[in-house]
């Protein structure tokens, strides 16, 4: 089998090849590393590598498969871990000068679960500084380019994960999501990103343990691989009071719901968020292709309340909790975006915070009324086609100025407020030829139902080249100007910092 064929295999097919002894974990890792050596310099998705330990782990997995004794569901699969998530013995910089030498002593529990299932942590994936924003660029590693056009953004904050998956460098990657950090990059890189309900995957490093605005989640190239990874990641941790114990096989043996039985709602703009005309047109084309195959597909009013102000306050309290003290003690360690977030947070009062939590409750109850009787509500994921990576964020959408740098993420962050599941599926390309992601919202704790909807819709759209997952032409990748690493001012340090010195709000 050719190297390009090997790296395009799904995670499931790789595991089948291991079981049949057609491929070994060592050979698969070697193919990935060779492919990475050619592609990663052109898109800058992977940051710190743990190659020596990965090679040794692959050799052990190869021996286990030879003895038909894998240790878990992911034995021998190399993965990428988002650079906000602790990996024992592997640099975890958060894209920040403050953490450019941070080597944790222990894994984040989600990462530990993946390792226990046999996954091999090969590399970290790039992020914005401290995960703030929808463009994965920072002064430690530089920017991540989109595999479809490296001059354009890959999204954020899980942009490195999405780009690595789309470019076939790794079969599975981790992510996290506050305002769309899983869904946005997955959509514009043409992969699957899933934000689970707040109870599904333990997130014990969340700065405010009782606030569910930030969650952890899996990223993959298709639904079946995502479900495979989700079954490993899901779990409770006593240090995350919002996580809940669940059956070990909760997501195993998963089957989709019949397409003809689906009752779906839709909104092209989540009530009133600005969306470019081309994105609206692409979204309606997907609805037109889908509607004849389902039981119901109707417009839903998603004007649920003061969603933008509510998100501003809830997000700000997390950023203040994570970064305010360190930023006041060492302001030089943080970039302008983090300082702008903190300045916004300091403007809010306790009365504002009380109002926001009450409004979030009202928004949830309004959403419950809208989704009653429906399996899911469909929306676009991103309001614009990808723009140049040198532009920090979208400044104007459909003629409307963005009043704050993350306002262009309203289609995703408004969905975060309910605490329920949401997912984006790759469904062809937009009018500019870039990947188009179809977003789906489900009811709180309705994860299995939403995943069944996504699986059914993926199956339908995969049968048509116009709506199937697009693939980048990696043979045409070339270096871009300015270079993706041209913004590096504080490269990773060889002097390790003490573990536990860095928090995350995403």
TAPE-V103813 format. One record per helix or strand. SS is the DSSP state (hx for helix, st for strand). FROM is the first residue (numbers start at 0). TO is the last residue. If there is no record, write none. Layout:
BEGIN
ss & from & to
SS & FROM & TO
SS & FROM & TO
END
This chain:
BEGIN
ss & from & to
hx & 2 & 7
hx & 10 & 19
hx & 24 & 42
st & 45 & 48
hx & 50 & 65
st & 77 & 81
st & 86 & 86
st & 89 & 90
hx & 96 & 98
st & 101 & 102
hx & 108 & 115
st & 119 & 124
hx & 128 & 130
st & 136 & 137
st & 141 & 142
st & 144 & 145
st & 148 & 152
hx & 158 & 165
st & 171 & 176
hx & 182 & 188
st & 191 & 194
st & 200 & 200
st & 205 & 205
st & 214 & 219
hx & 222 & 232
st & 234 & 234
hx & 258 & 260
st & 262 & 265
hx & 276 & 290
st & 295 & 298
hx & 306 & 328
hx & 330 & 332
hx & 335 & 346
hx & 349 & 370
st & 375 & 379
st & 387 & 387
st & 395 & 396
st & 399 & 400
hx & 406 & 415
st & 421 & 428
st & 434 & 440
hx & 446 & 461
hx & 473 & 475
st & 496 & 496
st & 503 & 503
END
